[in-house]
């Protein structure tokens, strides 16, 4: 809906870099494990 409105309004497209949520999840848990000494849980598998 937003893309359609901006296109029809004559605004240039908003180009946003893709976000790798799996990588963010893994790095957050690796950091927490390094600080707390706990092993991080396995990364979730499957499609959301």
Phi and psi restraints in degrees (range 20) as a CNS / XPLOR table:
assign (resid 1 and name C) (resid 2 and name N)
       (resid 2 and name CA) (resid 2 and name C) 1.0 -65.0 20.0 2
assign (resid 2 and name N) (resid 2 and name CA)
       (resid 2 and name C) (resid 3 and name N) 1.0 -42.6 20.0 2
assign (resid 2 and name C) (resid 3 and name N)
       (resid 3 and name CA) (resid 3 and name C) 1.0 -62.3 20.0 2
assign (resid 3 and name N) (resid 3 and name CA)
       (resid 3 and name C) (resid 4 and name N) 1.0 -39.1 20.0 2
assign (resid 3 and name C) (resid 4 and name N)
       (resid 4 and name CA) (resid 4 and name C) 1.0 -66.0 20.0 2
assign (resid 4 and name N) (resid 4 and name CA)
       (resid 4 and name C) (resid 5 and name N) 1.0 -42.4 20.0 2
assign (resid 4 and name C) (resid 5 and name N)
       (resid 5 and name CA) (resid 5 and name C) 1.0 -66.4 20.0 2
assign (resid 5 and name N) (resid 5 and name CA)
       (resid 5 and name C) (resid 6 and name N) 1.0 -43.7 20.0 2
assign (resid 5 and name C) (resid 6 and name N)
       (resid 6 and name CA) (resid 6 and name C) 1.0 -67.3 20.0 2
assign (resid 6 and name N) (resid 6 and name CA)
       (resid 6 and name C) (resid 7 and name N) 1.0 -36.6 20.0 2
assign (resid 6 and name C) (resid 7 and name N)
       (resid 7 and name CA) (resid 7 and name C) 1.0 -66.3 20.0 2
assign (resid 7 and name N) (resid 7 and name CA)
       (resid 7 and name C) (resid 8 and name N) 1.0 -45.3 20.0 2
assign (resid 7 and name C) (resid 8 and name N)
       (resid 8 and name CA) (resid 8 and name C) 1.0 -69.6 20.0 2
assign (resid 8 and name N) (resid 8 and name CA)
       (resid 8 and name C) (resid 9 and name N) 1.0 -27.0 20.0 2
assign (resid 8 and name C) (resid 9 and name N)
       (resid 9 and name CA) (resid 9 and name C) 1.0 -81.9 20.0 2
assign (resid 9 and name N) (resid 9 and name CA)
       (resid 9 and name C) (resid 10 and name N) 1.0 -6.0 20.0 2
assign (resid 9 and name C) (resid 10 and name N)
       (resid 10 and name CA) (resid 10 and name C) 1.0 87.1 20.0 2
assign (resid 10 and name N) (resid 10 and name CA)
       (resid 10 and name C) (resid 11 and name N) 1.0 10.1 20.0 2
assign (resid 10 and name C) (resid 11 and name N)
       (resid 11 and name CA) (resid 11 and name C) 1.0 -82.3 20.0 2
assign (resid 11 and name N) (resid 11 and name CA)
       (resid 11 and name C) (resid 12 and name N) 1.0 149.6 20.0 2
assign (resid 11 and name C) (resid 12 and name N)
       (resid 12 and name CA) (resid 12 and name C) 1.0 -69.9 20.0 2
assign (resid 12 and name N) (resid 12 and name CA)
       (resid 12 and name C) (resid 13 and name N) 1.0 154.5 20.0 2
assign (resid 12 and name C) (resid 13 and name N)
       (resid 13 and name CA) (resid 13 and name C) 1.0 -66.1 20.0 2
assign (resid 13 and name N) (resid 13 and name CA)
       (resid 13 and name C) (resid 14 and name N) 1.0 145.4 20.0 2
assign (resid 13 and name C) (resid 14 and name N)
       (resid 14 and name CA) (resid 14 and name C) 1.0 -90.5 20.0 2
assign (resid 14 and name N) (resid 14 and name CA)
       (resid 14 and name C) (resid 15 and name N) 1.0 111.1 20.0 2
assign (resid 14 and name C) (resid 15 and name N)
       (resid 15 and name CA) (resid 15 and name C) 1.0 -98.6 20.0 2
assign (resid 15 and name N) (resid 15 and name CA)
       (resid 15 and name C) (resid 16 and name N) 1.0 114.0 20.0 2
assign (resid 15 and name C) (resid 16 and name N)
       (resid 16 and name CA) (resid 16 and name C) 1.0 -113.8 20.0 2
assign (resid 16 and name N) (resid 16 and name CA)
       (resid 16 and name C) (resid 17 and name N) 1.0 135.3 20.0 2
assign (resid 16 and name C) (resid 17 and name N)
       (resid 17 and name CA) (resid 17 and name C) 1.0 -64.0 20.0 2
assign (resid 17 and name N) (resid 17 and name CA)
       (resid 17 and name C) (resid 18 and name N) 1.0 142.9 20.0 2
assign (resid 17 and name C) (resid 18 and name N)
       (resid 18 and name CA) (resid 18 and name C) 1.0 -67.3 20.0 2
assign (resid 18 and name N) (resid 18 and name CA)
       (resid 18 and name C) (resid 19 and name N) 1.0 150.2 20.0 2
assign (resid 18 and name C) (resid 19 and name N)
       (resid 19 and name CA) (resid 19 and name C) 1.0 -110.8 20.0 2
assign (resid 19 and name N) (resid 19 and name CA)
       (resid 19 and name C) (resid 20 and name N) 1.0 127.4 20.0 2
assign (resid 19 and name C) (resid 20 and name N)
       (resid 20 and name CA) (resid 20 and name C) 1.0 -92.8 20.0 2
assign (resid 20 and name N) (resid 20 and name CA)
       (resid 20 and name C) (resid 21 and name N) 1.0 93.5 20.0 2
assign (resid 20 and name C) (resid 21 and name N)
       (resid 21 and name CA) (resid 21 and name C) 1.0 -69.2 20.0 2
assign (resid 21 and name N) (resid 21 and name CA)
       (resid 21 and name C) (resid 22 and name N) 1.0 -30.2 20.0 2
assign (resid 21 and name C) (resid 22 and name N)
       (resid 22 and name CA) (resid 22 and name C) 1.0 -64.8 20.0 2
assign (resid 22 and name N) (resid 22 and name CA)
       (resid 22 and name C) (resid 23 and name N) 1.0 -43.5 20.0 2
assign (resid 22 and name C) (resid 23 and name N)
       (resid 23 and name CA) (resid 23 and name C) 1.0 -65.5 20.0 2
assign (resid 23 and name N) (resid 23 and name CA)
       (resid 23 and name C) (resid 24 and name N) 1.0 -39.6 20.0 2
assign (resid 23 and name C) (resid 24 and name N)
       (resid 24 and name CA) (resid 24 and name C) 1.0 -62.7 20.0 2
assign (resid 24 and name N) (resid 24 and name CA)
       (resid 24 and name C) (resid 25 and name N) 1.0 -43.2 20.0 2
assign (resid 24 and name C) (resid 25 and name N)
       (resid 25 and name CA) (resid 25 and name C) 1.0 -61.1 20.0 2
assign (resid 25 and name N) (resid 25 and name CA)
       (resid 25 and name C) (resid 26 and name N) 1.0 -48.2 20.0 2
assign (resid 25 and name C) (resid 26 and name N)
       (resid 26 and name CA) (resid 26 and name C) 1.0 -64.5 20.0 2
assign (resid 26 and name N) (resid 26 and name CA)
       (resid 26 and name C) (resid 27 and name N) 1.0 -42.9 20.0 2
assign (resid 26 and name C) (resid 27 and name N)
       (resid 27 and name CA) (resid 27 and name C) 1.0 -67.9 20.0 2
assign (resid 27 and name N) (resid 27 and name CA)
       (resid 27 and name C) (resid 28 and name N) 1.0 -35.5 20.0 2
assign (resid 27 and name C) (resid 28 and name N)
       (resid 28 and name CA) (resid 28 and name C) 1.0 -63.9 20.0 2
assign (resid 28 and name N) (resid 28 and name CA)
       (resid 28 and name C) (resid 29 and name N) 1.0 -44.5 20.0 2
assign (resid 28 and name C) (resid 29 and name N)
       (resid 29 and name CA) (resid 29 and name C) 1.0 -73.1 20.0 2
assign (resid 29 and name N) (resid 29 and name CA)
       (resid 29 and name C) (resid 30 and name N) 1.0 -32.2 20.0 2
assign (resid 29 and name C) (resid 30 and name N)
       (resid 30 and name CA) (resid 30 and name C) 1.0 -65.9 20.0 2
assign (resid 30 and name N) (resid 30 and name CA)
       (resid 30 and name C) (resid 31 and name N) 1.0 -39.6 20.0 2
assign (resid 30 and name C) (resid 31 and name N)
       (resid 31 and name CA) (resid 31 and name C) 1.0 -66.0 20.0 2
assign (resid 31 and name N) (resid 31 and name CA)
       (resid 31 and name C) (resid 32 and name N) 1.0 -43.3 20.0 2
assign (resid 31 and name C) (resid 32 and name N)
       (resid 32 and name CA) (resid 32 and name C) 1.0 -64.9 20.0 2
assign (resid 32 and name N) (resid 32 and name CA)
       (resid 32 and name C) (resid 33 and name N) 1.0 -38.0 20.0 2
assign (resid 32 and name C) (resid 33 and name N)
       (resid 33 and name CA) (resid 33 and name C) 1.0 -67.3 20.0 2
assign (resid 33 and name N) (resid 33 and name CA)
       (resid 33 and name C) (resid 34 and name N) 1.0 -38.4 20.0 2
assign (resid 33 and name C) (resid 34 and name N)
       (resid 34 and name CA) (resid 34 and name C) 1.0 -67.5 20.0 2
assign (resid 34 and name N) (resid 34 and name CA)
       (resid 34 and name C) (resid 35 and name N) 1.0 -35.6 20.0 2
assign (resid 34 and name C) (resid 35 and name N)
       (resid 35 and name CA) (resid 35 and name C) 1.0 -79.4 20.0 2
assign (resid 35 and name N) (resid 35 and name CA)
       (resid 35 and name C) (resid 36 and name N) 1.0 -36.7 20.0 2
assign (resid 35 and name C) (resid 36 and name N)
       (resid 36 and name CA) (resid 36 and name C) 1.0 -100.7 20.0 2
assign (resid 36 and name N) (resid 36 and name CA)
       (resid 36 and name C) (resid 37 and name N) 1.0 -9.8 20.0 2
assign (resid 36 and name C) (resid 37 and name N)
       (resid 37 and name CA) (resid 37 and name C) 1.0 76.4 20.0 2
assign (resid 37 and name N) (resid 37 and name CA)
       (resid 37 and name C) (resid 38 and name N) 1.0 11.4 20.0 2
assign (resid 37 and name C) (resid 38 and name N)
       (resid 38 and name CA) (resid 38 and name C) 1.0 -98.8 20.0 2
assign (resid 38 and name N) (resid 38 and name CA)
       (resid 38 and name C) (resid 39 and name N) 1.0 153.9 20.0 2
assign (resid 38 and name C) (resid 39 and name N)
       (resid 39 and name CA) (resid 39 and name C) 1.0 -83.5 20.0 2
assign (resid 39 and name N) (resid 39 and name CA)
       (resid 39 and name C) (resid 40 and name N) 1.0 135.4 20.0 2
assign (resid 39 and name C) (resid 40 and name N)
       (resid 40 and name CA) (resid 40 and name C) 1.0 -71.0 20.0 2
assign (resid 40 and name N) (resid 40 and name CA)
       (resid 40 and name C) (resid 41 and name N) 1.0 151.2 20.0 2
assign (resid 40 and name C) (resid 41 and name N)
       (resid 41 and name CA) (resid 41 and name C) 1.0 -69.1 20.0 2
assign (resid 41 and name N) (resid 41 and name CA)
       (resid 41 and name C) (resid 42 and name N) 1.0 160.1 20.0 2
assign (resid 41 and name C) (resid 42 and name N)
       (resid 42 and name CA) (resid 42 and name C) 1.0 -64.0 20.0 2
assign (resid 42 and name N) (resid 42 and name CA)
       (resid 42 and name C) (resid 43 and name N) 1.0 147.2 20.0 2
assign (resid 42 and name C) (resid 43 and name N)
       (resid 43 and name CA) (resid 43 and name C) 1.0 -66.2 20.0 2
assign (resid 43 and name N) (resid 43 and name CA)
       (resid 43 and name C) (resid 44 and name N) 1.0 142.9 20.0 2
assign (resid 43 and name C) (resid 44 and name N)
       (resid 44 and name CA) (resid 44 and name C) 1.0 -65.4 20.0 2
assign (resid 44 and name N) (resid 44 and name CA)
       (resid 44 and name C) (resid 45 and name N) 1.0 148.4 20.0 2
assign (resid 44 and name C) (resid 45 and name N)
       (resid 45 and name CA) (resid 45 and name C) 1.0 -119.5 20.0 2
assign (resid 45 and name N) (resid 45 and name CA)
       (resid 45 and name C) (resid 46 and name N) 1.0 160.5 20.0 2
assign (resid 45 and name C) (resid 46 and name N)
       (resid 46 and name CA) (resid 46 and name C) 1.0 103.2 20.0 2
assign (resid 46 and name N) (resid 46 and name CA)
       (resid 46 and name C) (resid 47 and name N) 1.0 -176.9 20.0 2
assign (resid 46 and name C) (resid 47 and name N)
       (resid 47 and name CA) (resid 47 and name C) 1.0 -102.7 20.0 2
assign (resid 47 and name N) (resid 47 and name CA)
       (resid 47 and name C) (resid 48 and name N) 1.0 140.7 20.0 2
